[in-house]
Amino acid sequence: MAEALEDFRARGDAWKSGRLQRNVRGDFSAWHRGRPWFLLWALDVDVPALRPMFAQARQQLAPWQLHGYRRQPHVTLGLCGFPAQARAPLPGDRMQEHHAAGESESLPDACSLAGLRRQVEGLERSAALSPFRMDVGGAGSFTSAPFLAVHQGGELQALRAALALEPALQHLDDYLPHVTLGLYRESWLTSQLQQGLRAVDGLPTVSLQVQQVQLMAYAAADVGGPLVTVGAFDLCSRRMRWHPLACRVLGGSWLKTWDE
């Protein structure tokens, strides 16, 4: 295991100090400010080939995980932000009045229709993109979450370059592709995790074929809640296909004006 663990021990002061980060359940209203959905680009790897290994890995680390984590296996490419939508404010809520006035696009963590259109156009124009294979296997850990490592030949970096996501929304300076296994529920000593991580590291590697890139969303008030697919960009046809939940997440007006 050790090569992966040595790499991740060097990531951040908390890991170096030998202690992990505690996660808590809450609605994080100061962050989402009443906005219901948060968007991200990802690879949906919730597929039959990976599910057994993902479940085994989560079981190995269950004693240290925050209860109620329901997010499906996925590989995040980058964060988009909150879809900018106008809506009626609650009485006395100045922030929601700000949104209702149609000014939510000015917030630094907002995702505008124009911004999302640029991201899709970047995928359409990139000559470097095509279906590819990647391997998932091996244990790793950030200070807040354990994960399965993802091994590929630079295709994910090409996807991120094509998307050209807003740098201010990306939390890590050095992108490290991974499949999150959950969230730590206490500030454990890293030494307490070694046995569990070794067990995960011994699981067989799974090879996956990637044909699509997904635009996904999660309910901002639900920590570790499930992801929903808003749309999928096919790497063969170079076309974006919207899923039924897109209207609910993005708003009908966005989809009506998408091709205008």
GIVEN-V232379 format. One record per backbone hydrogen bond with DSSP energy under -0.5 kcal/mol. NH is the residue of the N-H (numbers start at 1). CO is the residue of the C=O. If there is no record, write none. Layout:
nh=NH co=CO
nh=NH co=CO
This chain:
nh=4 co=1
nh=5 co=1
nh=6 co=2
nh=7 co=3
nh=8 co=4
nh=9 co=5
nh=10 co=6
nh=10 co=7
nh=11 co=8
nh=12 co=10
nh=16 co=12
nh=17 co=13
nh=18 co=15
nh=19 co=14
nh=20 co=188
nh=21 co=143
nh=23 co=184
nh=31 co=28
nh=32 co=28
nh=33 co=29
nh=35 co=32
nh=38 co=218
nh=39 co=81
nh=40 co=216
nh=41 co=78
nh=42 co=214
nh=43 co=75
nh=44 co=42
nh=45 co=43
nh=45 co=73
nh=47 co=45
nh=50 co=47
nh=51 co=47
nh=52 co=48
nh=54 co=50
nh=55 co=51
nh=56 co=52
nh=57 co=53
nh=58 co=54
nh=59 co=55
nh=60 co=56
nh=61 co=57
nh=62 co=59
nh=64 co=61
nh=65 co=62
nh=66 co=183
nh=69 co=66
nh=70 co=68
nh=70 co=224
nh=71 co=224
nh=75 co=43
nh=76 co=74
nh=76 co=178
nh=77 co=41
nh=78 co=41
nh=80 co=39
nh=81 co=39
nh=82 co=109
nh=84 co=111
nh=85 co=83
nh=93 co=90
nh=94 co=92
nh=97 co=93
nh=98 co=94
nh=99 co=95
nh=100 co=96
nh=101 co=97
nh=102 co=99
nh=103 co=98
nh=104 co=99
nh=106 co=103
nh=107 co=104
nh=110 co=107
nh=111 co=82
nh=112 co=110
nh=116 co=112
nh=117 co=113
nh=118 co=114
nh=119 co=115
nh=120 co=116
nh=121 co=117
nh=122 co=118
nh=123 co=119
nh=124 co=120
nh=125 co=121
nh=126 co=122
nh=129 co=126
nh=132 co=210
nh=134 co=208
nh=135 co=151
nh=136 co=206
nh=137 co=149
nh=140 co=147
nh=142 co=145
nh=147 co=140
nh=148 co=179
nh=149 co=138
nh=150 co=177
nh=151 co=135
nh=158 co=154
nh=159 co=155
nh=160 co=156
nh=161 co=157
nh=162 co=158
nh=163 co=159
nh=164 co=160
nh=165 co=160
nh=169 co=166
nh=170 co=167
nh=171 co=169
nh=175 co=173
nh=179 co=148
nh=180 co=178
nh=181 co=146
nh=182 co=146
nh=184 co=144
nh=185 co=64
nh=188 co=186
nh=190 co=18
nh=192 co=189
nh=193 co=190
nh=194 co=191
nh=197 co=193
nh=198 co=194
nh=199 co=195
nh=200 co=196
nh=201 co=197
nh=202 co=198
nh=203 co=200
nh=206 co=136
nh=208 co=134
nh=210 co=132
nh=210 co=208
nh=211 co=209
nh=213 co=233
nh=214 co=42
nh=215 co=231
nh=216 co=40
nh=216 co=214
nh=217 co=228
nh=218 co=38
nh=219 co=226
nh=220 co=36
nh=222 co=219
nh=223 co=26
nh=223 co=221
nh=225 co=222
nh=228 co=217
nh=230 co=215
nh=230 co=228
nh=231 co=215
nh=232 co=241
nh=233 co=213
nh=234 co=232
nh=234 co=239
nh=235 co=211
nh=238 co=234
nh=239 co=234
nh=241 co=232
nh=243 co=230
nh=246 co=243
nh=247 co=244
nh=249 co=245
nh=250 co=246
nh=251 co=246
nh=251 co=247
nh=254 co=251
nh=255 co=251
nh=256 co=252
nh=257 co=253
nh=258 co=254
nh=258 co=255
nh=260 co=257
